[in-house]
Amino acid sequence: MNLLSLFVLIPLLMLGGLWLARDIKQIRAVMVTGASALLIASVALTVMYLQARAAGNTAEMLFTDSIAWYPALNICYSVGVDGISVAMLLLSAIIVFTGVFASWRLQPLTKEYFLWFTLLSMGVFGFFICTDLFTMFMFYEVALIPMYLLIGVWGSGKKEYSAMKLTLMLMGGSAFLLIGILGIYYGSGADTMNLLEIAAKGNIPVEQQRIWFPLTFLGFGVLGALFPFHTWSPDGHASAPTAVSMLHAGVLMKLGGYGCFRIAMYLMPEAADELGWIFLVLTGISVVYGAFSACVQTDLKYINAYSSVSHCGLVLFAILMMNQTACTGAVLQMLSHGLMTALFFALIGMIYGRTHTRDVRELSGLMKIMPFLAVCYVIAGLANLGLPGLSGFIAEMTIFNGAFQHDDPFHRTWTIIACCSIVITAVYILRLVGKILYGTCTNKHHLTLTDATWDERTAVIILIACVAALGIAPWWISDMISESVVPVTDLFN
Amino acid sequence: MEYTILILLLPLLSFLTLGLGGKWMSHRTAGLIGTTSLGAVTVLSWLTAGLYFTAPRLADGTFETLIPYNFRWLPFTETLSIDMGILLDPISVMMLVVISTVSLMVHIYSMGYMKGERGFQRYYAFLSLFTMSMLGLVVATNIFQMYLFWELVGVSSYLLIGFYYTKPEAVAASKKAFIVTRFADLGFLIGILVYGYYTGTYGFFGEGAELTGMAVKMVPLALGLMFIGGAGKSAMFPLHIWLPDAMEGPTPVSALIHASTMVVAGVYLVARMFPLFIGYAPDVLHMVAYVGLITAFYAASVACVQSDIKRVLAFSTISQIGFMMVALGVCTTSDPHHGGLGYMASMFHLFTHAMFKALLFLGAGSIIHAVHSNEMSAMGGLRKYMPITHWTFLIACLAIAGIPPFSGFFSKDEILAACFQFSPVVGWAMTIIAGMTAFYMFRLYFGIFWGTENKELHAHHTPHESPLSMSFPLMFLAVVTCVAGFIPFGHFTSSNGTAYDIHLDWTVAGTSIAVAVVAILLATYIYKGEKQPVADAMQHRFKGLWTAAYHRFYLDEVYQYVTHKIIFRCICRPIAWFDRHVVDGTFDFLAWSANAAGDSIRTLQSGRIQQYVFVFLLGTLALILLLLV
């Protein structure tokens, strides 16, 4: 059996295990075992991948395999990974692992919660290992649907509204996507759904590309919080339970960027070259607009959601720059943002779990009361505003450098505009940190609160360690990614 | 020189140890770990300087530039990458000495000053982080490494200003410092991007490097943008507003970061890019001089009326950094004998200023420690209570005022000489500002140690001399201040690297001494006595001007207005509103209209046979009519 199938198989086994589990202990045991297995598998995959590359294997995708499961439409279960998918799998495994710890004490309906959670994870992993358009789409949907229930049942605030909004908007996106995928399939001569083979042929007529490119890009862009289709994100994140926010902002939103890059840009380069500027403007707006919006929000989760709009905008922005450095930066930003934002949502969830409010006006002086969480929050904030030594810096700098290498002054101008976001980010992060962590605690109910428990510490420490590791030793992962974006960026030179 | 890596690693290790394990350490252990590692760094830095400057010069009379380490840390393209390495040349070695020495003094001093403070371990961890970043900044082998450490010093400064995080003023000040410098760093970043795009490298250009094509046109722009970053860090007008507020941090921090090391990073940046400035952008370089001049004057005039002693020193710092910028900016060639004197003067002043300004701040800390207030009204007549502080403070005041044989005289004299070479107007302007410096420093000196004593307060709580851990750094720095002027600085650093003999131009020196003496006498006349009729009369006579200067000419209010009223109210809020009501509203409307449409045609699917038959019949009738007609 192919190694990659483990990433689908393990969640399936976990689902079985959960179904059999009788009490909370068994549920936790299943989740921790499964999540650890996934983490180990992804680390092992990374090592094997790097070894294979070091040994001189230059194939575009490694560990490929293909099994036909609906031959009438040439739909196969085709798998294969390159540096980008390896990085994404690693990210997903880390977030799923920490997500389990972040929902350690979740009540009620723990078993059902973890069932959906695992299903969602399976969709995400499946999406990243597949190279078949239809199978990818299928896993994408598998990842989306559980969101509705996870938010609708275990969420907070106006959860039904948010769940409905999120699901409908993302479903709308996938409707575009489905049309786009079918368009690509028929446009390319209709004998394979495997994107590598379609790309190798490269025979989608330009007139058709002009139609399918915007549809596909938009379809994934909705998930990547592309302005003006980002509004599901603040409400959805605000209502979702902690681990779901983590998984959603940390991994699911990355599906958008990954799909735009892997499908829209890779398969339809001519149209991307022609029409890319429209999306470039939209993403450029996302970057600055999200940051400005975050400045005046009062709900911790809204601040982070708008911050995500800004940072994910940067991912799509970089992809549209269509050169190796910028695309490497985009993937680094996906990694970095995934880790950072998961960390943020985890911390917000922990603070909310204690104070029962996320309104920044009601919080103050938490540094004295819960020093561990507060210090971690400061670190997350500093990572978010791009402090060197943490992951945000390397991702943003790679993007800005790559984007600024574009020969077109139009693109360089937008790069400068996007650069402005680093100042605005500093404004909202420091405003927040100053407001809720520093100063003296004015709410006497908060004085007796306790600091993080061991399971919370585990989740937070792992995430911080990853953020710091990426920020201190970026070269190996940057190399791994940059050689994998070449097949796509070569199309544009 | 492979051991130089330790200069960066030791403070880093100390930061990690204290940061991660500080919770389980006693104050004493934490202080010792920090101070010991810094002691080792200082020894290594002095050793490096000794070895470096005694090594034989190259054939063209310059010191060899050494790069013991350099590796690709984050590759961007084939040619562009962030490299991490260590570059040793005269100015970076000089900076190593300055930073490690002052930092060591501050580490020792803080053992006394911060004794018993909550968060003592955290304080030492941040000091180590800052020192590591600052050292990394000066030994950077390329502009991007410099930017990276530049951000790190920014954040260490943020953390240290906000050290007393329960104090709202400290939190606000730290936020302000970070955001203002971040804003300036945006200019720096864009400058770097432009520079990299047109020159194809992030490396520094050495003497005589050639640029070609568009690079020649665009490098001045890039340098100008980089200077914005430098101006932010070095508190040049109008980006200086964060520095006076930064005084909310613990006083030793002000001595280290906001007086002698981090705030001169901008000067160092200009000096680092000097060959490019001289070769391709002399106009931008002169802009630097004018910005420096305006800053020096503005800050000196504000310093004359402040009542908080740390604020006076902060404005004095801003003014003195202005001097250094002017000195760099008035260079017209890279030959120290013909128009390039300012480079050496600037570096010399950077060196001497770091020592005597650190001394002033540490002295101020000692005073604040004794009277528990920053305000001059709580002081007066302190000379009899704190002799060591008094004498060392006086030495530093004489140095900054430019009285021989103290170090400030020599370096300031070189700056004035360079200014006179450039243009007499600039020369005279700078001489006058030097006179103002002497005036406000002695106003401060007399206000603290002579003048009207706050007897009531002092009777209640008698001021006392500080412990040895605090007075030792004062004495050490005072000795340095006394002798540093006689260092043959031109032999180590000059605009083209060759040895340059400092010789005093007595017309310039004579004038400046005369101006300084007059200013000191004036300050003595006005501020020395118990009663100060002249001072009161002047304050009364020039009330408007005095109030305006006291409020720093209302620049902070302007910024406050722009950020809060314009940016927050007119950009952020409308955008947030637009997002919720227009963008989101559109989607909600779509959802609502789908809902409403479904609702309104729902009646068609009522399930009532009567209705279906009725519609069916109507339809048939209509068809028949249609066919008939």
Interface residues (C-beta under 8 A of the other chain):
Chain A: K165 L168 M169 F227 P228 T231 Y289 F292 S293 C295 V296 Q297 Q324 T325 G365 M367 K368 L382 L385 G386 L387 P388 G389 F393 I394 M397 T398 F400 N401 G402 F404 Q405 R412 T415 I416 C419 C420 I422 V423 A426 V427 L430 R431 G434 L437 Y438 G439 T440 P474 W475 S478 D479 S482
Chain B: R72 W73 L74 P75 F76 T77 L80 I82 F144 L148 F149 E151 L152 V155 Y158 G162 Y165 T166 P168 V171 A172 S174 K175 F178 I179 R182 F183 D185 L186 L189 I190 L193 V194 G196 Y197 F568 I571 C572 R573 I575 A576 D579 V583 D584 T586 F587 A591
